[in-house]
């Protein structure tokens, strides 16, 4: 019977090691799917209103929005560290809200054409003439940086928001 007393702890140790290997193996397998899930998430065109309404002030009761998420770093990396997220969206405004936003700030013709992400370009009206307000961007208080372009004649806005 002394061999039985020695076998029980050995079996318990083997079972524990097997459980740890099973748990870690599942985590590694989940990590392998992360790049595919991330690519699908980046490609997704979102239309929910809550995010832009909360983070991009002055849009009023806009008609619709199409936006995407991107990342500066690799959130699938096993190395710990911050991941900066970027958001871009095209917002179709009500004409009265576009006029009110245009009147609330000084808007200048955009020095350069803003780079619209490929997935969002179908939602930008042809011939959009973007205007930009440094005062609007600077007035945004928060942990994110916001840049807004506006075409009041076409009642459309383009936002670019990123974590800092």
Buried (B, 14 or more C-beta within 10 A) or exposed (E): EEEEEEEEEEEEEEEEEEEEEEEEEEEEEEEEEBEEEBEEBBEEBBEEBEBBBEBBBBBBEBEEBBBBBBBEEEBBEEEEEEEEBBBBBBBBBBEEBBBBBBEBBEBEEBEEEBEBBEBBEEBBEEEBBBBBBEEBBEEBEEEBEBBBBBBBBBBBBBBBBBBE
